[in-house]
Amino acid sequence: MSFLDPIFNLINDLTWGWALIPILVIFGLFFTSASGFVQFRFFKRMFGVLTGNSETSDPTKISAREALFVSVGGRVGGGNIAGVAVAITAGGPGAVFWMWMIALVGMCTALIEATLAQLYKRTTPEGDYRGGPARTIIHGLGENYRWLAIIYAVCLIASFAIGFNAFQGNTVAGAALDSLSIPRIYTGAVLAIATGFIIYGGIHRIAKTADVVIPIMAIGYIAMALIVIVINITGLPAVIWDIVANAFGFREAVSGGIGAAIAQGLRRGLFSNEAGLGSAPNVAATAYVKHPVSQGITQSFSVFIDTIIICSCTAFVILLGDVYQPGVEGIDGVALTQQSMVSHVGSWAAYFLTFAILLFSFSSIMYNYYLGENALTFMTSNPMALHVLRIAIVGIVFLGAVAPGATSIFSFSDPMMGILAVVNLLALMMLFPVAMRIITDFRQQLAAGVAKPVFDPKKFSDLDTDHTAWPDAPQVEAQKSS
């Protein structure tokens, strides 16, 4: 595949290396201002999904909470442990500030793309829901854009289901080998078996697993970070000042100054929270909710959890310690996070971090697989294709774990993700007026005193929606009673 490297490198340069980061930022700022800062207006409502304020008690449906945890499991991964360390090393403490800023903007983009995914979702013969950017393009823009949806689906499978799952297997096996001296082949075998068991249960088993694994993963990691912060509480104000001072160039920590801080913060923040990339909406569409905006708000919250909470935990662990030395070349990535944590609480923290990486990576594997499954079902209804994908994913996870050098074969992941992000952003811009109509409907119901707004597809008869996907709508209830 070496002859394809120049092509992939060119695509990567034209997307991530040149245009995509500024476009994601500009679009995010546009969505934020044009929607009236909707992510902040609905901020209080985001926490309802965690307090058991669910819109369904039907065990056959995917709840908003389960969809949230599956998407958090996908967003939260190696980027939250290793990526933050890379951003700080290359961009200084100021990169953390710009990660926060892009997350606040990205929360609106996530809300818009998840709302559209819910709006155009379809009911499957099994009674589940499927949606995402590919189906949004078909039903929102029309059949003339099927070619664009196909490009998106192919890139989604190539980047997330294949490439990123190989890297996740490699991450887990490498961490287990370094801290526990477990041979890669054993880790690969266990990971492959666990992966097969979960993915053959479909989205319901993935959602149920995420509902257990993700809270343990997130709460455990946050608790460890809080311990570190409490131990070093007197140094916290200085660290926060360093972050702000470096962000605005008052104090340069690395060569490149404020430019390096902005570039690294925006880049790593977008890689981590995936806002605007079109990946999380595939999961958002599976949830049973009464109104599309309800799940949009929930997905906006997942960006907040990923970057504002979990990435900040990693940043404080690093910056409150003395392992990181600004402007000095040395350890980087996961090793910097690991050694920083060890310096705070002792050598046992290395084992804790290995366990955290295992949970982070396994949750990402489940998430990445479902993205591939959803894209495949859009392109074909042949059940054999799904079996082939599942077997391939198990094999790819095992290969990535046991043969670290083999992951270089999957270097096409970033370029493919760049293409699908461009496709998703084009669709979001064209369908933004539709999203604003749905958001306005949600706001009007809230203003009228409706605690839980209900989407009525009859009010939007010009849109290609699936009425069976909205059983709480008034006209559906009328049909049931007639």
Summary of the structure (lengths in Angstrom):
residues: 482
radius of gyration: 21.8
end to end distance: 61.8
largest distance: 74.0
contacts: 1827
relative contact order: 0.20
helix: 78%
strand: 1%
